[in-house]
């Protein structure tokens, strides 16, 4: 592989071997919290996926960094992980509890998405979500046959604890203690999952998570109950190709993690999910209107009993900064009788449209390409804007676009 990369061999598959392309995640278990790793009592584990390189996750025991050991590996050929696509989703360590054959156990676990259904062999022939026809304004891709899942595994053994999958077409509900099907989980999930202790702050267990998929759906995952048959996924928002409009303008995709913040407004408490859309695999595209979103999840203490996902149209559009002057009357959806903007009850959206020529099709291609950060009531995030004249750039000095923050 190193020779292939150095020689840049043309005509061989894969044209560009990605090999191990994932981001390593380190979990340190310092049992006495003294800041020092003692090999006899403490542990340090490293986890990584392959991203474009393949459909495997690897775990290493690096407690003795001079003699690392393979801890475990999983791949799409394993029966419990047949839904795995390219392993883009960085594993997230979580601390959970559940009933295991009549015994309540506590576990260090990992949660991650099913990955990206992309070009598997690098031969230049696009597959899955990579397959697109930019000349057809109605083309938004198709449902994925892999990657449309969310996994929770034992951090020390790699054993499956639970998964939610879209493989059971037409089925929504718990199939067993370790398996949940959702009929609308149709799109691959390359994004990192954001997990939190949201239900009971007096304990130390993670119990909820959020993640977006490549079809523009934001998923809520609930795993607070010790009975795994009660764990579930629900659609919090439907913001992409499954929403009202099926064209490239609305083909919003999520490749990066959300952030999560507890807050309240005049309607009461909510858990805010902040996320930016953008197709990481096609950064030069300019046909999709991407947005930064804040979705207000009002089910702050327990999983929703029914599913009613927020749509793009349900969210107040704040692109024109209509609340900056503390006078909401110039906002869309303003209610004269109540002097409020009712649409804010579901959340808001901010269009990413930085562009020097507004006549260019779509939003000129600005897209979110990182995880937002909420800090002291402010949202920090960056975006990428492709060059407007991509075809006219000299071969030896390509236009690289620009970043916004």
Secondary structure as a PSIPRED ss2 file (coil, helix, strand):
# PSIPRED VFORMAT (PSIPRED V4.0)

   1 X C   1.000  0.000  0.000
   2 X H   0.000  1.000  0.000
   3 X H   0.000  1.000  0.000
   4 X H   0.000  1.000  0.000
   5 X H   0.000  1.000  0.000
   6 X H   0.000  1.000  0.000
   7 X H   0.000  1.000  0.000
   8 X C   1.000  0.000  0.000
   9 X C   1.000  0.000  0.000
  10 X C   1.000  0.000  0.000
  11 X C   1.000  0.000  0.000
  12 X C   1.000  0.000  0.000
  13 X C   1.000  0.000  0.000
  14 X C   1.000  0.000  0.000
  15 X C   1.000  0.000  0.000
  16 X C   1.000  0.000  0.000
  17 X C   1.000  0.000  0.000
  18 X C   1.000  0.000  0.000
  19 X C   1.000  0.000  0.000
  20 X C   1.000  0.000  0.000
  21 X C   1.000  0.000  0.000
  22 X C   1.000  0.000  0.000
  23 X C   1.000  0.000  0.000
  24 X C   1.000  0.000  0.000
  25 X E   0.000  0.000  1.000
  26 X E   0.000  0.000  1.000
  27 X E   0.000  0.000  1.000
  28 X E   0.000  0.000  1.000
  29 X E   0.000  0.000  1.000
  30 X C   1.000  0.000  0.000
  31 X C   1.000  0.000  0.000
  32 X C   1.000  0.000  0.000
  33 X C   1.000  0.000  0.000
  34 X C   1.000  0.000  0.000
  35 X C   1.000  0.000  0.000
  36 X C   1.000  0.000  0.000
  37 X C   1.000  0.000  0.000
  38 X C   1.000  0.000  0.000
  39 X C   1.000  0.000  0.000
  40 X C   1.000  0.000  0.000
  41 X C   1.000  0.000  0.000
  42 X C   1.000  0.000  0.000
  43 X E   0.000  0.000  1.000
  44 X E   0.000  0.000  1.000
  45 X E   0.000  0.000  1.000
  46 X E   0.000  0.000  1.000
  47 X E   0.000  0.000  1.000
  48 X E   0.000  0.000  1.000
  49 X E   0.000  0.000  1.000
  50 X C   1.000  0.000  0.000
  51 X H   0.000  1.000  0.000
  52 X H   0.000  1.000  0.000
  53 X H   0.000  1.000  0.000
  54 X C   1.000  0.000  0.000
  55 X C   1.000  0.000  0.000
  56 X E   0.000  0.000  1.000
  57 X E   0.000  0.000  1.000
  58 X E   0.000  0.000  1.000
  59 X E   0.000  0.000  1.000
  60 X E   0.000  0.000  1.000
  61 X E   0.000  0.000  1.000
  62 X C   1.000  0.000  0.000
  63 X C   1.000  0.000  0.000
  64 X C   1.000  0.000  0.000
  65 X C   1.000  0.000  0.000
  66 X C   1.000  0.000  0.000
  67 X C   1.000  0.000  0.000
  68 X C   1.000  0.000  0.000
  69 X E   0.000  0.000  1.000
  70 X E   0.000  0.000  1.000
  71 X E   0.000  0.000  1.000
  72 X E   0.000  0.000  1.000
  73 X E   0.000  0.000  1.000
  74 X E   0.000  0.000  1.000
  75 X E   0.000  0.000  1.000
  76 X C   1.000  0.000  0.000
  77 X C   1.000  0.000  0.000
  78 X C   1.000  0.000  0.000
  79 X H   0.000  1.000  0.000
  80 X H   0.000  1.000  0.000
  81 X H   0.000  1.000  0.000
  82 X C   1.000  0.000  0.000
  83 X C   1.000  0.000  0.000
  84 X C   1.000  0.000  0.000
  85 X C   1.000  0.000  0.000
  86 X E   0.000  0.000  1.000
  87 X C   1.000  0.000  0.000
  88 X C   1.000  0.000  0.000
  89 X C   1.000  0.000  0.000
  90 X C   1.000  0.000  0.000
  91 X C   1.000  0.000  0.000
  92 X E   0.000  0.000  1.000
  93 X E   0.000  0.000  1.000
  94 X E   0.000  0.000  1.000
  95 X E   0.000  0.000  1.000
  96 X E   0.000  0.000  1.000
  97 X E   0.000  0.000  1.000
  98 X E   0.000  0.000  1.000
  99 X E   0.000  0.000  1.000
 100 X E   0.000  0.000  1.000
 101 X C   1.000  0.000  0.000
 102 X C   1.000  0.000  0.000
 103 X E   0.000  0.000  1.000
 104 X E   0.000  0.000  1.000
 105 X E   0.000  0.000  1.000
 106 X E   0.000  0.000  1.000
 107 X E   0.000  0.000  1.000
 108 X E   0.000  0.000  1.000
 109 X E   0.000  0.000  1.000
 110 X E   0.000  0.000  1.000
 111 X E   0.000  0.000  1.000
 112 X E   0.000  0.000  1.000
 113 X E   0.000  0.000  1.000
 114 X C   1.000  0.000  0.000
 115 X E   0.000  0.000  1.000
 116 X E   0.000  0.000  1.000
 117 X C   1.000  0.000  0.000
 118 X C   1.000  0.000  0.000
 119 X C   1.000  0.000  0.000
 120 X C   1.000  0.000  0.000
 121 X C   1.000  0.000  0.000
 122 X C   1.000  0.000  0.000
 123 X C   1.000  0.000  0.000
 124 X C   1.000  0.000  0.000
 125 X C   1.000  0.000  0.000
 126 X C   1.000  0.000  0.000
 127 X C   1.000  0.000  0.000
 128 X H   0.000  1.000  0.000
 129 X H   0.000  1.000  0.000
 130 X H   0.000  1.000  0.000
 131 X C   1.000  0.000  0.000
 132 X C   1.000  0.000  0.000
 133 X C   1.000  0.000  0.000
 134 X C   1.000  0.000  0.000
 135 X C   1.000  0.000  0.000
 136 X C   1.000  0.000  0.000
 137 X C   1.000  0.000  0.000
 138 X C   1.000  0.000  0.000
 139 X C   1.000  0.000  0.000
 140 X C   1.000  0.000  0.000
 141 X C   1.000  0.000  0.000
 142 X C   1.000  0.000  0.000
 143 X C   1.000  0.000  0.000
 144 X C   1.000  0.000  0.000
 145 X C   1.000  0.000  0.000
 146 X C   1.000  0.000  0.000
 147 X C   1.000  0.000  0.000
 148 X C   1.000  0.000  0.000
 149 X E   0.000  0.000  1.000
 150 X E   0.000  0.000  1.000
 151 X E   0.000  0.000  1.000
 152 X E   0.000  0.000  1.000
 153 X E   0.000  0.000  1.000
 154 X E   0.000  0.000  1.000
 155 X C   1.000  0.000  0.000
 156 X C   1.000  0.000  0.000
 157 X C   1.000  0.000  0.000
 158 X C   1.000  0.000  0.000
 159 X C   1.000  0.000  0.000
 160 X E   0.000  0.000  1.000
 161 X E   0.000  0.000  1.000
 162 X E   0.000  0.000  1.000
 163 X E   0.000  0.000  1.000
 164 X E   0.000  0.000  1.000
 165 X E   0.000  0.000  1.000
 166 X C   1.000  0.000  0.000
 167 X C   1.000  0.000  0.000
 168 X C   1.000  0.000  0.000
 169 X C   1.000  0.000  0.000
 170 X C   1.000  0.000  0.000
 171 X C   1.000  0.000  0.000
 172 X C   1.000  0.000  0.000
 173 X E   0.000  0.000  1.000
 174 X E   0.000  0.000  1.000
 175 X E   0.000  0.000  1.000
 176 X E   0.000  0.000  1.000
 177 X C   1.000  0.000  0.000
 178 X C   1.000  0.000  0.000
 179 X E   0.000  0.000  1.000
 180 X E   0.000  0.000  1.000
 181 X E   0.000  0.000  1.000
 182 X C   1.000  0.000  0.000
 183 X C   1.000  0.000  0.000
 184 X C   1.000  0.000  0.000
 185 X C   1.000  0.000  0.000
 186 X C   1.000  0.000  0.000
 187 X C   1.000  0.000  0.000
 188 X C   1.000  0.000  0.000
 189 X E   0.000  0.000  1.000
 190 X C   1.000  0.000  0.000
 191 X C   1.000  0.000  0.000
 192 X C   1.000  0.000  0.000
 193 X C   1.000  0.000  0.000
 194 X E   0.000  0.000  1.000
 195 X E   0.000  0.000  1.000
 196 X E   0.000  0.000  1.000
 197 X C   1.000  0.000  0.000
 198 X C   1.000  0.000  0.000
 199 X C   1.000  0.000  0.000
 200 X C   1.000  0.000  0.000
 201 X C   1.000  0.000  0.000
 202 X C   1.000  0.000  0.000
 203 X C   1.000  0.000  0.000
 204 X C   1.000  0.000  0.000
 205 X C   1.000  0.000  0.000
 206 X C   1.000  0.000  0.000
 207 X C   1.000  0.000  0.000
 208 X E   0.000  0.000  1.000
 209 X E   0.000  0.000  1.000
 210 X E   0.000  0.000  1.000
 211 X E   0.000  0.000  1.000
 212 X E   0.000  0.000  1.000
 213 X C   1.000  0.000  0.000
 214 X C   1.000  0.000  0.000
 215 X C   1.000  0.000  0.000
 216 X C   1.000  0.000  0.000
 217 X E   0.000  0.000  1.000
 218 X E   0.000  0.000  1.000
 219 X E   0.000  0.000  1.000
 220 X E   0.000  0.000  1.000
 221 X E   0.000  0.000  1.000
 222 X E   0.000  0.000  1.000
 223 X C   1.000  0.000  0.000
 224 X C   1.000  0.000  0.000
 225 X C   1.000  0.000  0.000
 226 X C   1.000  0.000  0.000
 227 X C   1.000  0.000  0.000
 228 X H   0.000  1.000  0.000
 229 X H   0.000  1.000  0.000
 230 X H   0.000  1.000  0.000
 231 X C   1.000  0.000  0.000
 232 X E   0.000  0.000  1.000
 233 X E   0.000  0.000  1.000
 234 X E   0.000  0.000  1.000
 235 X E   0.000  0.000  1.000
 236 X E   0.000  0.000  1.000
 237 X E   0.000  0.000  1.000
 238 X E   0.000  0.000  1.000
 239 X C   1.000  0.000  0.000
 240 X C   1.000  0.000  0.000
 241 X C   1.000  0.000  0.000
 242 X C   1.000  0.000  0.000
 243 X C   1.000  0.000  0.000
 244 X C   1.000  0.000  0.000
 245 X C   1.000  0.000  0.000
 246 X C   1.000  0.000  0.000
 247 X C   1.000  0.000  0.000
 248 X H   0.000  1.000  0.000
 249 X H   0.000  1.000  0.000
 250 X H   0.000  1.000  0.000
 251 X C   1.000  0.000  0.000
 252 X C   1.000  0.000  0.000
 253 X C   1.000  0.000  0.000
 254 X C   1.000  0.000  0.000
 255 X C   1.000  0.000  0.000
 256 X C   1.000  0.000  0.000
 257 X C   1.000  0.000  0.000
 258 X C   1.000  0.000  0.000
 259 X E   0.000  0.000  1.000
 260 X E   0.000  0.000  1.000
 261 X E   0.000  0.000  1.000
 262 X E   0.000  0.000  1.000
 263 X E   0.000  0.000  1.000
 264 X E   0.000  0.000  1.000
 265 X E   0.000  0.000  1.000
 266 X C   1.000  0.000  0.000
 267 X C   1.000  0.000  0.000
 268 X E   0.000  0.000  1.000
 269 X E   0.000  0.000  1.000
 270 X E   0.000  0.000  1.000
 271 X E   0.000  0.000  1.000
 272 X E   0.000  0.000  1.000
 273 X E   0.000  0.000  1.000
 274 X E   0.000  0.000  1.000
 275 X E   0.000  0.000  1.000
 276 X E   0.000  0.000  1.000
 277 X C   1.000  0.000  0.000
 278 X C   1.000  0.000  0.000
 279 X C   1.000  0.000  0.000
 280 X H   0.000  1.000  0.000
 281 X H   0.000  1.000  0.000
 282 X H   0.000  1.000  0.000
 283 X C   1.000  0.000  0.000
 284 X C   1.000  0.000  0.000
 285 X C   1.000  0.000  0.000
 286 X C   1.000  0.000  0.000
 287 X C   1.000  0.000  0.000
 288 X C   1.000  0.000  0.000
 289 X C   1.000  0.000  0.000
 290 X C   1.000  0.000  0.000
 291 X E   0.000  0.000  1.000
 292 X E   0.000  0.000  1.000
 293 X E   0.000  0.000  1.000
 294 X E   0.000  0.000  1.000
 295 X E   0.000  0.000  1.000
 296 X E   0.000  0.000  1.000
 297 X E   0.000  0.000  1.000
 298 X C   1.000  0.000  0.000
 299 X C   1.000  0.000  0.000
 300 X C   1.000  0.000  0.000
 301 X C   1.000  0.000  0.000
 302 X C   1.000  0.000  0.000
 303 X C   1.000  0.000  0.000
 304 X C   1.000  0.000  0.000
 305 X C   1.000  0.000  0.000
 306 X C   1.000  0.000  0.000
 307 X C   1.000  0.000  0.000
 308 X C   1.000  0.000  0.000
 309 X C   1.000  0.000  0.000
 310 X E   0.000  0.000  1.000
 311 X E   0.000  0.000  1.000
 312 X H   0.000  1.000  0.000
 313 X H   0.000  1.000  0.000
 314 X H   0.000  1.000  0.000
 315 X C   1.000  0.000  0.000
 316 X E   0.000  0.000  1.000
 317 X E   0.000  0.000  1.000
 318 X C   1.000  0.000  0.000
 319 X C   1.000  0.000  0.000
 320 X C   1.000  0.000  0.000
 321 X C   1.000  0.000  0.000
 322 X C   1.000  0.000  0.000
 323 X C   1.000  0.000  0.000
 324 X C   1.000  0.000  0.000
 325 X C   1.000  0.000  0.000
 326 X C   1.000  0.000  0.000
 327 X C   1.000  0.000  0.000
 328 X H   0.000  1.000  0.000
 329 X H   0.000  1.000  0.000
 330 X H   0.000  1.000  0.000
 331 X C   1.000  0.000  0.000
 332 X C   1.000  0.000  0.000
 333 X C   1.000  0.000  0.000
 334 X E   0.000  0.000  1.000
 335 X E   0.000  0.000  1.000
 336 X C   1.000  0.000  0.000
 337 X C   1.000  0.000  0.000
 338 X C   1.000  0.000  0.000
 339 X C   1.000  0.000  0.000
 340 X E   0.000  0.000  1.000
 341 X E   0.000  0.000  1.000
 342 X H   0.000  1.000  0.000
 343 X H   0.000  1.000  0.000
 344 X H   0.000  1.000  0.000
 345 X H   0.000  1.000  0.000
 346 X C   1.000  0.000  0.000
 347 X E   0.000  0.000  1.000
 348 X E   0.000  0.000  1.000
 349 X E   0.000  0.000  1.000
 350 X E   0.000  0.000  1.000
 351 X E   0.000  0.000  1.000
 352 X C   1.000  0.000  0.000
 353 X C   1.000  0.000  0.000
 354 X C   1.000  0.000  0.000
 355 X C   1.000  0.000  0.000
 356 X C   1.000  0.000  0.000
 357 X C   1.000  0.000  0.000
 358 X C   1.000  0.000  0.000
 359 X C   1.000  0.000  0.000
 360 X C   1.000  0.000  0.000
 361 X C   1.000  0.000  0.000
 362 X C   1.000  0.000  0.000
 363 X C   1.000  0.000  0.000
 364 X C   1.000  0.000  0.000
 365 X C   1.000  0.000  0.000
 366 X C   1.000  0.000  0.000
 367 X E   0.000  0.000  1.000
 368 X E   0.000  0.000  1.000
 369 X C   1.000  0.000  0.000
 370 X C   1.000  0.000  0.000
 371 X C   1.000  0.000  0.000
 372 X C   1.000  0.000  0.000
 373 X E   0.000  0.000  1.000
 374 X E   0.000  0.000  1.000
 375 X E   0.000  0.000  1.000
 376 X C   1.000  0.000  0.000
 377 X C   1.000  0.000  0.000
 378 X E   0.000  0.000  1.000
 379 X E   0.000  0.000  1.000
 380 X E   0.000  0.000  1.000
 381 X C   1.000  0.000  0.000
 382 X C   1.000  0.000  0.000
 383 X E   0.000  0.000  1.000
 384 X E   0.000  0.000  1.000
 385 X E   0.000  0.000  1.000
 386 X C   1.000  0.000  0.000
 387 X C   1.000  0.000  0.000
 388 X C   1.000  0.000  0.000
 389 X C   1.000  0.000  0.000
 390 X C   1.000  0.000  0.000
 391 X C   1.000  0.000  0.000
 392 X C   1.000  0.000  0.000
 393 X C   1.000  0.000  0.000
 394 X C   1.000  0.000  0.000
 395 X C   1.000  0.000  0.000
 396 X C   1.000  0.000  0.000
 397 X C   1.000  0.000  0.000
 398 X C   1.000  0.000  0.000
 399 X C   1.000  0.000  0.000
 400 X C   1.000  0.000  0.000
 401 X C   1.000  0.000  0.000
 402 X E   0.000  0.000  1.000
 403 X E   0.000  0.000  1.000
 404 X E   0.000  0.000  1.000
 405 X C   1.000  0.000  0.000
